[in-house]
């Protein structure tokens, strides 16, 4: 029998071996499937309730072909699927739960290596977090973006165009019937958002980390080359098991640094910070908020993609995909750190470095923006940090002092934002509280608050907005996010009042509430912590144990890993 982990189940000749093999045989597997060959788990986040992942059943079958060809035994299993488009109150609330599902499913079953089938935003980090805590050979197959949206002769992008259309309907620039028609024009094929939203950002993240085969991130979901990638990934995971190429050998400090820099070059989502930090915590790599600024904020923006640019993921793929970006950044990256191929990026991208459209992918010698990335802000309003995405912001607002207009909850925001009597103008700063990990709970993507109708009617399209929540990677604007500590646990954000002045200074990385230290102390002494929104079940556990945004919003007891050992049998 083999030396593989699965032999502890299928390699035994006692009662337990009988049980493990016999019940598996009711699915029609022949005897030689249990002869000691590598068993490959296919972790599938397919669900009809997660539209971005609804094609992953087909992808799983293609992965199986590759596994069988390479002499492995593929076994598909489901875990909780997280769809950003439907799941309330926010998919982020359940990312850690799905990671637990992935972790325990991988550890508790006769699996020697695992293929993670991912797509919508949280399915990528949740599965990688779970796999990292077990530390088996692991490869990711991203589900891929949708085809470009087409509406009235122009390309439209998931999320990014929605925010614009919603504002236009509000002000009468767009007819309601056109708005409704655009729904079908935007989402016209299988796959996730085709903008550089969080799903596309996560696909670029796992490729830059070295967890996918080269070129995986940008292949459209319905392109036949997506199936080729899945097929080859099935073959490769069998080889990885034989080489004992575990995920910990790929997820090194150097790999995380590569991911941060690539994210800056592609104009990736601020959500990368939350997810990459949580993954680092699971694998034992020390990654802090300042690393994102130190490593990424000086990297030039090379990818002209919505929301920071003009094009969409389909165009990115045709222009050459992520290998072209990696090649342009080669002087900034660790090109020889190990990836799932067993080689470094330098070897992986050979023959794949030609750019076929410099309007989509700019050369590093002539970037779209000289300094992309994410800026980390600190000050008395964000002692542990807050973040902003300069490439999606208005340059004139990057240094701004304004009067705070405060919304204590998301419900208050919805009730008041379009009230004609709301005391607000375009110089003000919109402040939204209690949408952080604990306060909402789950830290939803509501930080990019739509501007008041009366402001939009002036032709103003951006204002400074501050919250302890997140925003969709498809969104844009001068939006300060992830304020930590959050309002619900007594961070300074909790005591901001209408009429206070706030200073935003992105070049100097400063976010300051302009009141005296004495007044700040007085307000905090008077502050009372709100009652938790849940008193039972997972949500109650989440509220009690979730870490703050600057730590990745993982549950405190999930940081680290338990490895792959299971010492006791089930009967």
ZAMARGU-4260 file (C-alpha; in steps of 0.2 Angstrom, whole numbers, plus 5000, padded with zeros to 4 digits):
<rodrens>
0) 5000/5000/5000 | 5005/5018/4997 | 5013/5030/5009 | 4999/5042/5006 | 4987/5049/5019
5) 4972/5040/5012 | 4980/5023/5016 | 4974/5026/5034 | 4957/5023/5027 | 4958/5013/5012
10) 4974/5003/5015 | 4968/4994/5031 | 4963/4975/5030 | 4954/4976/5047 | 4936/4980/5051
15) 4938/4998/5048 | 4946/4995/5031 | 4931/4985/5026 | 4919/4999/5031 | 4928/5013/5022
20) 4930/5003/5006 | 4913/4994/5006 | 4902/5009/5008 | 4912/5018/4994 | 4909/5004/4983
25) 4890/5007/4983 | 4894/5021/4970 | 4902/5008/4958 | 4920/5011/4961 | 4931/4996/4955
30) 4943/4988/4967 | 4958/4996/4960 | 4953/5013/4965 | 4958/5008/4982 | 4975/5001/4977
35) 4985/5015/4986 | 4984/5029/4972 | 4982/5047/4977 | 4965/5052/4982 | 4961/5069/4977
40) 4947/5079/4985 | 4938/5092/4973 | 4931/5105/4985 | 4916/5112/4975 | 4908/5128/4980
45) 4894/5125/4967 | 4877/5132/4971 | 4862/5139/4961 | 4861/5152/4975 | 4878/5157/4970
50) 4876/5162/4952 | 4894/5166/4949 | 4898/5148/4954 | 4883/5139/4945 | 4894/5132/4932
55) 4906/5123/4944 | 4898/5106/4942 | 4904/5105/4924 | 4921/5111/4929 | 4922/5098/4943
60) 4919/5084/4929 | 4934/5091/4919 | 4945/5091/4934 | 4941/5073/4937 | 4947/5068/4919
65) 4964/5075/4923 | 4965/5067/4940 | 4960/5050/4932 | 4973/5052/4918 | 4987/5055/4931
70) 4983/5040/4941 | 4973/5048/4955 | 4956/5044/4962 | 4945/5060/4962 | 4931/5062/4975
75) 4920/5078/4974 | 4913/5086/4989 | 4902/5101/4993 | 4905/5115/5006 | 4895/5130/5010
80) 4894/5142/4995 | 4894/5160/4998 | 4886/5171/4985 | 4888/5190/4987 | 4874/5193/4975
85) 4860/5185/4986 | 4866/5180/5003 | 4860/5192/5017 | 4865/5201/5028 | 4882/5199/5019
90) 4892/5184/5013 | 4907/5191/5023 | 4898/5186/5039 | 4899/5167/5034 | 4917/5167/5026
95) 4924/5160/5042 | 4910/5147/5044 | 4914/5141/5026 | 4932/5141/5030 | 4928/5129/5044
100) 4918/5118/5033 | 4932/5117/5021 | 4945/5114/5034 | 4935/5100/5043 | 4930/5092/5027
105) 4947/5091/5020 | 4955/5085/5037 | 4941/5072/5041 | 4941/5063/5025 | 4953/5051/5015
110) 4961/5065/5005 | 4979/5067/4999 | 4977/5083/4989 | 4963/5095/4986 | 4957/5105/4971
115) 4948/5121/4976 | 4934/5126/4964 | 4931/5145/4967 | 4922/5160/4960 | 4912/5172/4969
120) 4921/5184/4981 | 4921/5174/4998 | 4923/5156/4990 | 4941/5159/4986 | 4947/5165/5003
125) 4936/5154/5013 | 4942/5138/5004 | 4961/5144/5004 | 4959/5148/5023 | 4952/5131/5027
130) 4965/5122/5016 | 4979/5132/5024 | 4974/5126/5041 | 4976/5108/5035 | 4991/5110/5024
135) 4989/5097/5011 | 4995/5099/4993 | 4982/5111/4986 | 4978/5119/4969 | 4965/5132/4965
140) 4954/5132/4949 | 4945/5149/4948 | 4928/5149/4940 | 4932/5164/4929 | 4923/5180/4924
145) 4907/5182/4914 | 4908/5189/4896 | 4908/5208/4895 | 4891/5216/4897 | 4884/5224/4882
150) 4871/5238/4883 | 4866/5251/4870 | 4882/5249/4860 | 4894/5250/4875 | 4902/5238/4887
155) 4895/5238/4904 | 4903/5230/4920 | 4896/5221/4934 | 4894/5232/4949 | 4903/5247/4943
160) 4889/5251/4930 | 4876/5247/4943 | 4882/5260/4954 | 4882/5273/4940 | 4865/5268/4933
165) 4857/5269/4950 | 4864/5286/4952 | 4858/5291/4935 | 4840/5284/4938 | 4840/5294/4955
170) 4843/5310/4945 | 4832/5306/4930 | 4847/5304/4918 | 4842/5286/4915 | 4824/5279/4911
175) 4818/5266/4923 | 4814/5255/4908 | 4832/5256/4902 | 4838/5252/4919 | 4828/5236/4920
180) 4833/5231/4903 | 4852/5233/4908 | 4850/5219/4920 | 4850/5206/4906 | 4863/5215/4896
185) 4875/5215/4911 | 4875/5197/4916 | 4874/5187/4900 | 4885/5171/4904 | 4891/5160/4917
190) 4905/5167/4928 | 4908/5180/4941 | 4910/5199/4940 | 4920/5204/4924 | 4926/5220/4932
195) 4941/5220/4944 | 4929/5217/4958 | 4933/5206/4973 | 4930/5190/4963 | 4943/5195/4950
200) 4954/5202/4963 | 4954/5185/4972 | 4958/5176/4956 | 4973/5187/4953 | 4977/5185/4971
205) 4978/5166/4970 | 4988/5166/4954 | 5000/5178/4961 | 5002/5168/4977 | 5007/5153/4966
210) 4991/5143/4970 | 4985/5141/4951 | 4993/5136/4935 | 4999/5151/4925 | 4986/5162/4917
215) 4972/5155/4927 | 4965/5172/4933 | 4958/5180/4918 | 4951/5165/4907 | 4932/5169/4905
220) 4921/5156/4913 | 4913/5150/4896 | 4930/5150/4886 | 4935/5132/4882 | 4952/5136/4889
225) 4944/5136/4906 | 4941/5118/4904 | 4959/5115/4898 | 4965/5124/4914 | 4954/5113/4925
230) 4959/5097/4916 | 4978/5101/4918 | 4975/5106/4936 | 4968/5089/4939 | 4983/5081/4932
235) 4995/5092/4942 | 4987/5090/4959 | 4991/5071/4958 | 5009/5075/4954 | 5009/5088/4969
240) 5004/5074/4980 | 5018/5063/4974 | 5030/5077/4977 | 5023/5081/4994 | 5021/5100/4988
245) 5010/5106/5002 | 5002/5123/5002 | 5014/5129/5016 | 5028/5127/5003 | 5019/5139/4992
250) 5012/5151/5004 | 5028/5159/5010 | 5031/5177/5015 | 5038/5180/4998 | 5022/5174/4990
255) 5011/5186/5000 | 5023/5201/4995 | 5020/5196/4977 | 5001/5196/4979 | 5001/5213/4987
260) 5011/5221/4973 | 5001/5212/4959 | 4985/5218/4967 | 4992/5236/4966 | 4996/5234/4948
265) 4979/5227/4943 | 4969/5240/4953 | 4963/5226/4964 | 4949/5227/4978 | 4952/5234/4995
270) 4945/5217/5001 | 4961/5209/4997 | 4968/5216/5013 | 4954/5207/5023 | 4956/5190/5014
275) 4975/5190/5012 | 4978/5194/5030 | 4966/5180/5036 | 4975/5168/5024 | 4992/5173/5031
280) 4986/5171/5049 | 4981/5153/5045 | 4998/5148/5037 | 5008/5157/5050 | 5015/5171/5040
285) 5017/5188/5049 | 5007/5201/5038 | 5001/5217/5045 | 4992/5232/5038 | 5007/5243/5035
290) 5014/5229/5023 | 5000/5234/5011 | 5006/5252/5010 | 5024/5249/5012 | 5024/5235/4998
295) 5010/5241/4987 | 5007/5259/4987 | 5022/5264/4976 | 5018/5250/4963 | 5011/5258/4946
300) 4994/5254/4940 | 4996/5244/4924 | 4978/5237/4921 | 4965/5248/4913 | 4950/5239/4920
305) 4934/5245/4928 | 4932/5252/4941 | 4949/5260/4940 | 4949/5261/4921 | 4939/5257/4906
310) 4940/5239/4901 | 4934/5222/4908 | 4941/5205/4912 | 4938/5197/4895 | 4949/5211/4887
315) 4962/5207/4900 | 4962/5189/4895 | 4964/5193/4876 | 4978/5206/4880 | 4988/5192/4889
320) 4982/5190/4906 | 4991/5190/4923 | 5007/5183/4916 | 5010/5199/4906 | 5007/5209/4922
325) 5019/5198/4932 | 5032/5200/4918 | 5031/5219/4919 | 5033/5218/4938 | 5047/5206/4937
330) 5060/5218/4945 | 5048/5221/4960 | 5043/5202/4963 | 5050/5187/4970 | 5051/5178/4953
335) 5058/5161/4959 | 5047/5158/4975 | 5039/5141/4973 | 5022/5139/4965 | 5010/5124/4962
340) 5020/5120/4947 | 5035/5117/4958 | 5044/5131/4949 | 5044/5150/4951 | 5035/5163/4941
345) 5050/5166/4930 | 5049/5149/4923 | 5030/5148/4923 | 5027/5164/4912 | 5040/5159/4899
350) 5031/5160/4882 | 5016/5170/4890 | 5023/5187/4892 | 5018/5196/4875 | 5005/5210/4878
355) 4992/5210/4864 | 4984/5227/4869 | 4994/5240/4877 | 4978/5250/4880 | 4972/5236/4892
360) 4989/5232/4900 | 5001/5247/4900 | 5020/5244/4901 | 5028/5248/4917 | 5038/5262/4908
365) 5022/5271/4904 | 5009/5266/4918 | 4991/5272/4919 | 4995/5279/4937 | 5013/5280/4944
370) 5008/5274/4961 | 4993/5263/4963 | 4990/5251/4977 | 4981/5254/4993 | 4985/5268/5006
375) 4984/5264/5024 | 4978/5279/5035 | 4980/5281/5054 | 4976/5294/5066 | 4964/5297/5081
380) 4949/5292/5070 | 4958/5275/5065 | 4971/5270/5078 | 4973/5253/5071 | 4971/5259/5053
385) 4959/5262/5039 | 4961/5260/5020 | 4958/5269/5004 | 4960/5265/4986 | 4968/5280/4977
390) 4966/5273/4960 | 4947/5273/4962 | 4946/5290/4971 | 4945/5308/4965 | 4963/5316/4966
395) 4956/5333/4972 | 4948/5325/4987 | 4963/5316/4993 | 4967/5330/5005 | 4951/5337/5012
400) 4944/5344/5028 | 4925/5343/5029 | 4910/5344/5041 | 4904/5327/5046 | 4886/5321/5042
405) 4884/5306/5053 | 4873/5290/5050 | 4872/5280/5065 | 4866/5264/5056 | 4863/5258/5038
410) 4844/5260/5042 | 4847/5278/5047 | 4857/5281/5031 | 4843/5274/5020 | 4830/5284/5029
415) 4839/5301/5028 | 4851/5301/5013 | 4838/5308/5001 | 4829/5319/5013 | 4829/5337/5005
420) 4831/5344/5023 | 4847/5334/5026 | 4860/5347/5031 | 4874/5342/5018 | 4883/5349/5004
425) 4897/5342/4993 | 4911/5348/5005 | 4904/5338/5019 | 4911/5320/5024 | 4898/5306/5025
430) 4901/5295/5040 | 4893/5278/5042 | 4894/5269/5059 | 4891/5251/5065 | 4894/5242/5049
435) 4910/5234/5055 | 4913/5215/5059 | 4904/5216/5075 | 4892/5230/5072 | 4882/5224/5057
440) 4888/5210/5060 | 4899/5204/5046 | 4906/5220/5038 | 4895/5222/5023 | 4900/5231/5007
445) 4890/5247/5010 | 4905/5259/5013 | 4902/5267/4995 | 4887/5276/5001 | 4877/5283/4986
450) 4877/5302/4987 | 4861/5311/4992 | 4850/5315/4977 | 4851/5334/4979 | 4870/5332/4978
455) 4869/5321/4962 | 4857/5334/4955 | 4871/5347/4956 | 4882/5335/4945 | 4893/5330/4959
460) 4898/5312/4958 | 4910/5310/4973 | 4912/5315/4991 | 4923/5309/5005 | 4914/5294/5014
465) 4921/5285/5029 | 4915/5269/5038 | 4920/5254/5047 | 4913/5243/5033 | 4919/5237/5016
470) 4915/5241/4998 | 4913/5230/4983 | 4928/5229/4973 | 4918/5235/4958 | 4914/5251/4967
475) 4924/5268/4966 | 4925/5285/4974 | 4935/5293/4988 | 4929/5280/5001 | 4938/5277/5017
480) 4935/5259/5023 | 4939/5246/5037 | 4941/5259/5051 | 4948/5250/5066 | 4943/5249/5080
485) 4926/5249/5073 | 4911/5259/5081 | 4902/5244/5089 | 4917/5241/5101 | 4920/5259/5105
490) 4932/5265/5092 | 4933/5284/5090 | 4921/5282/5075 | 4908/5278/5088 | 4908/5296/5095
495) 4909/5306/5079 | 4895/5319/5079 | 4886/5329/5066 | 4896/5345/5064 | 4913/5338/5069
500) 4927/5342/5056 | 4937/5328/5049 | 4954/5329/5040 | 4958/5317/5027 | 4976/5318/5021
505) 4980/5303/5010 | 4998/5308/5005 | 5003/5309/5023 | 4992/5294/5028 | 4982/5304/5041
510) 4964/5302/5046 | 4960/5314/5060 | 4944/5319/5070 | 4947/5338/5074 | 4942/5338/5092
515) 4952/5340/5108 | 4959/5325/5117 | 4949/5330/5132 | 4933/5330/5122 | 4937/5314/5114
520) 4940/5306/5132 | 4924/5314/5138 | 4914/5307/5124 | 4921/5289/5125 | 4917/5289/5144
525) 4899/5293/5140 | 4898/5280/5126 | 4888/5264/5129 | 4891/5248/5119 | 4876/5243/5109
530) 4867/5226/5113 | 4873/5212/5101 | 4861/5209/5087 | 4861/5190/5090 | 4860/5179/5106
535) 4862/5162/5098 | 4870/5151/5085 | 4884/5155/5073 | 4881/5174/5072 | 4882/5175/5091
540) 4899/5166/5091 | 4905/5177/5077 | 4901/5193/5086 | 4911/5186/5102 | 4926/5180/5092
545) 4928/5190/5076 | 4944/5200/5075 | 4945/5218/5069 | 4948/5222/5050 | 4966/5226/5052
550) 4968/5208/5058 | 4958/5200/5043 | 4942/5198/5052 | 4945/5180/5056 | 4938/5171/5071
555) 4952/5172/5085 | 4951/5153/5088 | 4954/5149/5070 | 4970/5158/5067 | 4984/5145/5064
560) 4980/5127/5059 | 4978/5110/5066 | 4987/5100/5052 | 4980/5085/5043 | 4982/5072/5057
565) 4966/5062/5063 | 4971/5049/5075 | 4954/5040/5079 | 4943/5030/5068 | 4924/5032/5067
570) 4918/5015/5072
</rodrens>
